[in-house]
Amino acid sequence: MDDLAIPVRRFTVDDFYRMGETGLLGAEERVELLDGQIVQMASIGSRHASVVDKLTRFFVRAVDEVAVVRVQNPLRLGPFSEPVPDIVLAHPSNDFYQSAHPRADQAFLVVEVSETTVRLDRGVKIPLYAAAGVREVWIVDLMNETLETHLEPRQGLYHKSATFRAGDNIAPEAFPDAVIRVADLLPH
């Protein structure tokens, strides 16, 4: 079986939406499209939800009119990927992205909050974000009580990464005055 190449059909974002329109994917299903594969999203625990709420509140106040704060909404990475990050700080849009979800080049920052999905976020999503050119990604790792940053995407990789802990402060590269204490995000 090792020598057997199994043909795989990758779905496009358009295919993905047609599946929803025709009822093949239920309206309440929590799925996202990652590199042409439909992936079941993890359920959201209370710690995860709390961090998303804290980040939402902070960013709405910190970036005010200079970015749109999108919460658990799709981000178009290309024809085969449309993940649903926990937070996206996107360029302002007159219609608040009513006509189309933001693209990778319209994202200042993407944040993934990981309680049970850190391997998927690091191993699958980070490379997809890098390949699409998302300029900055954070992973709030609730299990290890850290916040990772990934910057400078080139050739499908981030060339600058760092890990922050409870005693550290951090700000998005695009908004250096929007400083948040990492301890405020982590479980106590």
N, C-alpha and C positions, 0 to 999 in steps of 0.2 A: 504494500500500500504506500510505502514511502516514495516510490517512483511514479505513482499515479497522480497526475495533475487533475484536480477536481475543478471543473468549470464553475465559476461563481458569478452570479449576476449582481452587479452593483446597481443600486437604485439611485436615481438623480433626485434632486430636491423637487423637481416637477413631478416625478413619479410618486414621491412621498406625499405631496399635497393631493394628487389625484386619488391616492389610496384613502385619504381622509374624506375627500368629497364623495366618494362612492360608498363609504361605510366599511371598507376593508379594514381600516384602522378606526376604532371607536373614538368618539370625541373626548372621552374621559381617560383614554390611555395616555400614560406618561411615557412617551418615547421621544427619541431624538435620532437624527440621521448623522452617523459618523463614518466618513469614508465609504459611503454607499451602503452601509449596513444599518438596519433599524435596530436600535439598542434600547432596551427597557431601562428607564430611569429608576434609581433607587427611591424608596419612600423617604419623605422628609421628616426626620425626628425633631423633637422640640429644641434640642441644642442647636441643630443646623438652622432651624427656622429663626431662632433667637439671634444668631450671628447675622443672618441675612437681614433681619429687621434692624439690627444695630447699624450695619453698613448702609442700609437704605437711608435711615434717618440722618446719619453722618454725612453721606454724600449729597443728599438733597440740600442740606444746609450749606455744605462746603463749596459745591460747584454751581449752585443757584442757576443763573442764566447762561452759563458758559458750556454746559453739557446737559444731555438728557440722561437721567438715571433710569435704566431699564432693569426690571426685576423679574428674573426667571422667564425671560422672553427670548425667542430665537435670534441667532446671529448668523448671517449667511457667510460662509467661508469659501464657497465656490459651488460648482455644480453637483458635488457629491456629499457635502457636509453642511449641516445646519444644527449645531448644538444649541442647547438651552442653558447658558451659564446662569449662575445665581445673580450676578450683577454685571451690567455693562455700562460704562460711562461712554456715551456716544456723542459725536458731534451734534450740535443743535440741528433740528429739522423743523421747518415751518409746519409740517403736518404731523409731527411727532411719530414719524415712520408709519403712517397709515397706509401709504401706497406701497411700501416694501420694507422688510426688515433691514436693519443696518448691515452693511458689509464689513469685512475685516478692516478695511482701510478707514472706516468711519468710527472705529472703536479706539478711544483713548486708553481704556483699561477694561480687562475682563477679570472677574473674580469667580473662582470656584470654591465653594465651601465643601470640604470633604470630611465626612464622618465615617462612611463605609466605602467610599469610592476613590480613595487616594491613588490606588494602582491604576484605575481607569483614567483618572485625571492626569497623572504623570505620564503614563505609558501610551495613551491614545490621544487625549485632548491636547496636551501641551505640544506634541509634534504637529497636530493639525493646525493649531493656532500659529505656531512658528511658520509652517509652510504657507499659510495664508497671509502672513505679515502682520498679525496683531502685535502692536508695539509693546504692550506690557500685559502680563498675566500674573495674578496672585492666586495661590492656593492656600486657603486657611485650613490647615490640617488639625482637626479637633482631637484626633487620637494621640498625636505626638505634641500637641500644644505648640505649634509653630505656624509661621506665615512665611511662605516661600514667594520670592519674586523672580520673574523671568522677563528679561529685556533683550533688546538688540537682536531681533530675528533676522537671520541670513541663511539662505540655502537650507531651509527646513529645520533649523536649530536655533535655540536661544544661546547667545554667546555671553550673556551675563546673568548669573543667578545668585541669589543670596537667601539665607534663612534667618528669620527674625524670631525672637522669643519674647516672653512676657515683659521684660524690662526695656524693650526697644520701642521706638516710635518709627512710623513709616508714613510716607506720602507718595501718591502717584507721581511719576516723572512729569506728566503733563500739568499737574497741579501741586507744585512743591509747597504751597502754603496750606494745603489740606492735610495736616498732620494728624494722625490718629495713633493712640497708644495700643500696641498689640495686646497688652493685658486686658484691655476693654473688650476684646473680641473673643478671648479664650475662656474656656470653662473655669469656674473658680472652685 
